Amino acid sequence: MARKYFGTDGIRGRANGVITPDLALKVGQATGIAFRRGDHRHRVVIGKDTRLSGYMIEYAMVAGFTSVGMDVMLLGPMPTPAVAMLTRSMRADLGVMISASHNPYEDNGIKLFGPDGYKLNDEVETEIAKLIDSDLSKHLSTSPELGRAKRIDSVHARYIEFAKRTLPRNLSLEGLRIVVDCANGAAYKVAPEALWELGAEVIAIGVEPDGFNINKDVGSTEPEAISRKVRELRADIGIALDGDADRVLIVDEQGHVVDGDQLMAVIARSWHEDGRLSQPGIVATVMSNLGLERYLAGLGLSLARTAVGDRYVLEHMRAHGYNLGGEQSGHIILSDYATTGDGLVAALQLLAVVKRMDKPVSEVCHCFEPLPQILKNVRYKQGQPLKETPVVNAIEAAKLMLGASGRLVIRPSGTEPVIRVMAEGDDRDLVMRAVDEVVEAVTKAAA
């Protein structure tokens, strides 16, 4: 059943379209009410990325939280993982990140964290959604019990120190020339400074946010900019974050992009050798390449797969005791350090391996040859095309075509009316044919 307001990663949509001041106010009130625990003075921390609409949503949420008696600590532009960390560190009852991650500036969103720094589960989000639609006036605080709001100025240094402490104490990045692309987003201050403090020569791009340019031609979803800069400056490595810095892609010294699958492979190998994996394997989604699964098997490690979305990866990690997981898109979750994906911390773990091996990034990060993987999207207006008999038959035929050495993944998008059709295997032509036949069936059923 479709859920109201909340998607796979909080609430997200067009600013002043879906995400209005009225909605932000009600989310603040409803979430504050849902997290009242005892008689102590309740507190919430609020961070944001650099979108113009962040001001509007931030102040509306401040009004909502203070109206139900919660004190608010405003962090300003900060990465999503920093907000999660600071929620725990500052003993807050709630954490809020105002961001639409890798989306363009016109969109925005609201991500919520509990006092443990983890994103809320479906049951709590459902409770909050019900409160949003209820009469909230009866829950408002009396005048003496209204909350206060203040800005906190020291949080950048706190997060930088946290990120640095994830590395061995004596490790230095001296001798490395690093290009870091902050997507004109939330990490535009903290990421370059952390790398510089660790001794690297840092060239920063995507660090001039103006409210409109977040993720525009920069960042992990537009890696061409950092690839050019790495080649131009003959840098050792490029680190590309997204708008809220919870995901990362790496660019090697040749300007080639290294995705989340290769990054997970590097960290898994390193941690396995050091005896740091809490389980003999890692967690990824159904979209991770079959090459990663085969590579891990060669190390004696397993790959557990979940639905797409870092929250599902994290849920499986917590339920089964894994401390490494992530997504091909660059969400890397290192639960020894963080409660959500952290692009900077993941990049630091890779840099530690690069320094230890003393080899070019292109060698360190080429753990396996990815199998041909093809993804196509089919838009539909209404109905459930995947339940139509011709589509069911086409999917079964495609699976038989690929056989045991391939994979077929069909899934509806969680954010738009799109069916995603992905297949992979050793034979590229066969993979293409399998995808095309399913896409053709879905297209006809959706017409």
C-alpha positions in Angstrom: 0.0 0.0 0.0 1.3 3.4 -0.9 2.3 5.5 2.1 1.2 9.2 2.4 3.9 11.8 2.6 6.9 9.5 3.2 8.8 7.8 0.5 11.9 5.6 0.6 14.0 8.5 2.1 11.8 10.8 4.1 9.5 13.4 2.4 10.6 14.8 -0.9 9.1 16.9 -3.7 9.0 20.2 -5.5 9.7 23.1 -3.1 6.5 25.2 -2.6 4.7 22.5 -4.6 4.8 19.3 -2.5 7.1 20.7 0.3 5.2 23.8 1.4 5.7 25.9 4.6 2.4 24.5 5.8 3.5 20.9 5.4 6.9 21.7 7.0 5.1 23.3 10.0 2.9 20.3 10.4 5.8 17.8 10.1 7.6 19.7 12.9 4.5 19.6 15.1 3.6 16.0 14.4 7.2 14.7 14.8 7.6 16.7 18.0 4.5 15.2 19.4 5.4 11.7 18.4 8.8 12.0 20.1 7.7 13.4 23.4 9.4 11.1 26.0 9.0 12.0 29.6 9.1 15.4 31.2 12.6 16.6 30.2 13.1 19.6 27.9 13.0 18.1 24.4 15.5 19.1 21.8 15.8 18.8 18.0 18.8 19.5 15.7 18.1 20.8 12.2 20.6 20.7 9.4 20.2 21.5 5.7 21.9 21.6 2.4 22.4 24.8 0.3 19.1 25.0 -1.6 17.3 28.4 -1.7 14.1 26.8 -0.3 16.0 25.5 2.7 15.4 28.9 4.5 11.7 28.6 4.0 11.4 25.0 5.2 13.8 25.5 8.1 11.9 28.4 9.7 8.6 26.7 9.1 9.9 23.6 10.9 11.3 25.8 13.7 7.8 27.2 14.2 6.3 23.7 14.3 8.8 22.3 16.8 8.7 25.3 19.1 4.9 25.4 19.1 4.8 21.9 20.7 7.5 22.7 23.2 10.7 21.5 21.6 13.9 23.5 21.7 15.6 23.8 18.3 19.4 23.8 17.5 20.1 25.1 14.0 23.2 23.7 12.4 23.1 25.4 9.1 24.5 23.6 6.0 25.8 20.3 7.1 26.0 16.8 5.5 23.3 14.3 6.3 25.6 12.0 8.1 26.8 14.9 10.3 23.2 15.6 11.3 22.8 11.9 12.3 26.0 12.0 14.3 25.2 15.3 16.0 21.7 14.1 17.0 23.4 11.4 19.1 26.4 13.5 20.2 24.2 16.4 21.4 21.7 14.1 23.1 18.8 15.4 21.0 15.5 13.7 20.8 15.3 14.2 17.1 17.4 15.1 14.1 16.2 16.7 10.9 18.0 17.1 7.5 16.4 19.4 5.0 17.6 18.1 1.7 16.6 16.5 -1.6 20.0 14.8 -1.8 21.1 14.6 -5.5 18.0 16.2 -6.9 18.1 19.7 -8.6 17.6 22.8 -6.5 13.9 23.1 -7.3 13.2 20.0 -5.1 13.7 19.7 -1.4 12.9 17.2 1.3 12.8 16.4 5.0 14.7 13.4 6.5 14.1 12.5 10.1 16.4 10.8 12.6 15.6 9.3 16.0 17.7 10.0 19.1 19.9 7.0 18.2 20.9 8.7 14.9 19.0 6.2 12.7 16.4 7.1 10.2 12.8 6.4 11.3 11.2 3.1 10.5 7.9 2.7 8.5 5.8 2.3 11.6 6.9 5.6 13.2 6.6 7.4 9.8 3.0 6.1 9.6 2.3 7.4 13.0 3.7 10.9 12.1 1.6 10.9 8.9 -1.6 10.2 10.8 -0.7 13.1 13.2 -0.1 15.4 10.2 -3.7 14.8 9.0 -5.2 15.2 12.5 -6.2 18.2 14.5 -2.8 19.3 15.9 -4.2 22.4 17.7 -5.0 20.4 20.9 -1.4 19.4 21.2 0.1 22.9 21.2 2.1 24.0 24.2 1.0 26.7 26.6 2.8 30.0 26.4 5.4 29.3 29.2 6.2 25.9 27.6 7.0 27.1 24.1 10.4 26.0 22.7 13.4 28.2 22.0 15.6 28.2 18.9 19.3 29.0 18.5 22.2 28.6 16.0 25.1 26.4 16.9 28.4 27.5 15.5 30.9 24.8 16.5 29.4 21.9 14.6 31.7 22.0 11.6 34.8 21.4 13.7 33.0 18.6 15.6 32.1 16.7 12.4 35.6 17.2 10.9 37.2 15.7 14.1 34.7 12.8 14.0 35.6 12.0 10.4 39.4 12.3 11.0 39.1 9.9 14.0 37.8 7.1 11.7 41.4 6.8 10.5 44.4 5.4 12.3 46.0 8.1 14.5 49.3 8.2 12.6 47.9 8.1 9.1 48.7 11.2 7.0 47.5 12.0 3.5 50.6 14.0 2.8 51.9 13.5 -0.8 48.4 13.0 -2.2 46.9 15.5 -4.6 43.1 15.3 -4.1 40.3 16.9 -6.1 37.1 17.0 -4.1 33.8 18.0 -5.6 31.2 19.0 -3.1 28.3 19.5 -5.6 27.8 23.0 -4.3 26.1 21.3 -1.5 26.1 20.6 2.3 29.8 19.5 2.5 31.3 22.5 0.7 33.1 23.6 3.9 33.8 20.4 5.9 35.1 18.0 3.2 37.9 20.2 1.8 39.0 21.2 5.3 39.0 17.7 6.7 41.2 16.5 3.8 43.6 19.4 4.2 43.9 18.9 7.9 44.9 15.3 7.2 47.8 16.6 5.1 46.6 16.3 1.5 47.0 18.9 -1.2 43.4 19.8 -1.9 41.7 21.2 -5.0 38.1 21.9 -4.3 35.3 22.4 -6.9 31.6 22.7 -6.4 32.2 24.8 -3.3 30.4 28.0 -4.3 26.7 27.4 -3.5 24.3 30.2 -4.5 21.0 28.5 -3.7 20.4 27.4 -7.3 23.5 25.4 -8.4 23.4 22.4 -6.0 24.2 19.3 -8.1 24.2 21.3 -11.3 26.9 19.9 -13.6 28.9 18.8 -10.5 28.9 16.2 -7.8 28.6 12.4 -7.8 25.7 12.4 -10.3 27.7 14.6 -12.8 31.2 13.2 -12.5 32.4 14.6 -15.8 33.5 17.8 -14.1 35.8 16.1 -11.6 37.1 13.7 -14.2 38.3 16.6 -16.3 39.8 18.4 -13.3 41.7 15.2 -12.1 43.2 14.8 -15.6 43.9 18.5 -16.0 45.8 18.7 -12.6 47.3 15.2 -12.8 45.7 14.5 -9.4 46.0 11.2 -7.6 42.3 10.9 -6.9 39.0 12.6 -7.2 36.2 12.5 -4.6 32.7 13.4 -5.7 30.0 13.9 -3.1 26.3 14.5 -3.8 24.2 17.5 -2.5 23.9 16.2 1.1 27.2 14.2 1.1 25.7 10.8 2.1 27.0 9.3 -1.1 30.4 9.3 -2.9 31.9 8.3 -6.2 35.7 8.1 -6.8 37.6 9.1 -9.8 41.1 7.5 -10.4 44.2 9.3 -11.6 43.2 8.5 -15.2 39.8 10.3 -14.8 37.8 7.0 -14.8 34.8 6.8 -12.4 34.9 4.2 -9.6 31.3 3.3 -8.5 30.0 2.2 -5.1 30.4 -1.5 -6.0 34.2 -1.2 -6.5 34.5 1.0 -3.4 32.7 -1.6 -1.3 35.0 -4.3 -2.7 38.1 -2.4 -1.7 36.9 -1.8 1.8 35.6 -5.3 2.2 38.9 -6.8 1.1 40.9 -4.4 3.5 38.6 -5.0 6.5 38.6 -8.8 5.8 42.4 -8.9 5.8 42.5 -6.9 9.0 39.8 -9.0 10.7 37.4 -6.0 11.0 34.4 -7.5 9.3 31.8 -8.3 11.9 30.3 -10.9 9.5 31.9 -12.8 6.6 30.2 -10.7 4.0 28.6 -7.4 3.2 25.1 -6.1 2.3 24.2 -4.4 -1.0 21.0 -4.0 -3.1 19.6 -5.9 -6.0 21.3 -3.4 -8.3 24.9 -4.2 -7.3 26.8 -5.9 -10.1 27.1 -9.6 -10.2 30.9 -9.1 -10.6 31.0 -7.8 -7.0 29.2 -10.9 -5.8 31.7 -13.2 -7.6 34.7 -11.2 -6.4 33.5 -11.4 -2.8 32.9 -15.2 -3.2 36.5 -15.5 -4.2 37.5 -14.0 -0.9 35.2 -16.3 1.0 32.7 -13.5 1.6 29.0 -13.4 0.9 26.8 -10.7 -0.6 23.4 -10.2 1.0 21.0 -8.3 -1.3 18.1 -6.0 -0.3 15.6 -3.8 -2.0 16.9 -0.5 -3.5 17.4 2.2 -0.8 20.1 2.7 1.8 17.5 2.3 4.6 16.9 -1.3 3.5 20.6 -2.0 3.4 21.0 -0.6 6.9 18.0 -2.5 8.3 19.5 -5.8 7.1 22.9 -4.8 8.5 21.4 -4.1 11.9 19.2 -7.2 11.9 22.1 -9.6 11.0 25.1 -7.9 12.5 27.0 -6.7 9.4 29.2 -3.6 9.6 29.7 -2.9 5.9 27.1 -2.3 3.2 26.0 0.1 0.5 24.7 0.8 -2.9 26.2 1.0 -6.4 25.2 4.7 -6.5 27.8 5.4 -3.7 25.8 5.2 -0.5 28.4 3.4 1.7 27.4 2.5 5.2 30.2 1.8 7.7 28.2 1.1 10.9 31.3 1.0 13.1 31.3 4.8 12.6 28.0 6.0 11.3 24.3 5.3 11.3 23.8 6.3 7.7 25.7 6.6 4.4 28.7 9.0 4.8 30.5 10.0 1.6 33.5 11.6 3.3 34.1 8.8 5.8 33.9 6.2 3.0 36.4 8.2 0.9 38.7 8.3 3.9 38.6 4.5 4.3 39.6 4.2 0.6 42.4 6.7 1.1 43.8 4.7 4.0 44.0 1.7 1.7 45.7 3.7 -1.1 48.3 5.0 1.4 48.9 1.5 2.8 49.3 -0.2 -0.6 51.2 2.7 -2.1 49.7 2.0 -5.5 47.7 4.2 -8.0 44.0 4.4 -7.3 43.3 2.8 -10.7 45.0 -0.4 -9.4 43.6 -0.3 -5.9 40.0 0.2 -7.1 39.9 -2.3 -9.9 38.9 -5.3 -7.9 36.8 -6.9 -10.5 35.6 -6.5 -14.1 31.9 -5.6 -14.0 29.5 -7.8 -16.0 27.5 -6.1 -18.7 24.5 -4.5 -16.9 21.7 -2.7 -18.8 19.0 -0.6 -17.2 16.0 0.9 -19.0 13.0 2.8 -17.6 9.4 2.6 -18.9 6.9 5.3 -17.9 3.3 4.5 -17.3 0.3 6.6 -16.5 -1.9 4.3 -14.4 -2.6 0.7 -13.4 -0.1 -2.0 -12.6 1.6 -3.1 -15.8 3.7 -5.8 -14.1 0.6 -7.8 -13.3 -0.5 -8.1 -16.9 -0.2 -11.6 -18.3 2.0 -10.7 -21.4 4.4 -8.9 -19.0 4.6 -11.8 -16.6 5.3 -14.1 -19.5 8.0 -11.8 -20.9 9.7 -11.7 -17.6 9.7 -15.5 -17.2 11.1 -15.8 -20.8 13.8 -13.3 -20.1 14.9 -15.2 -16.9 15.1 -18.4 -18.8 17.1 -16.6 -21.5 19.7 -15.3 -19.0 19.9 -18.6 -17.1 21.8 -19.2 -13.9 24.7 -17.0 -15.0 22.6 -13.8 -15.2 20.1 -11.7 -13.3 16.9 -9.9 -14.1 15.5 -7.2 -11.7 12.2 -5.5 -12.4 11.0 -2.9 -9.9 8.7 0.1 -9.8 10.3 3.4 -8.9 9.5 4.5 -5.4 9.4 8.2 -6.4 7.8 8.3 -10.0 5.5 6.3 -12.3 8.4 4.3 -13.8 9.1 0.6 -14.2 12.9 -0.1 -14.0 14.1 -3.1 -16.0 17.7 -4.2 -15.3 19.5 -7.3 -16.5 23.1 -8.4 -16.4 25.1 -11.4 -17.5 28.3 -12.5 -19.3 26.8 -12.1 -22.8 26.0 -8.4 -23.5 23.9 -9.1 -26.6 21.8 -11.6 -24.6 21.4 -9.1 -21.7 20.3 -6.4 -24.2 17.8 -8.8 -25.8 16.3 -9.8 -22.4 15.8 -6.2 -21.4 14.4 -5.1 -24.7 11.8 -7.9 -24.7 10.6 -7.0 -21.2 10.6 -3.3 -22.0 8.5 -3.9 -25.1 5.9 -6.0 -23.1 5.7 -3.4 -20.3 5.4 -0.5 -22.8 2.4 -2.2 -24.5 0.8 -3.0 -21.2 1.2 0.6 -20.0 -0.1 2.2 -23.2 
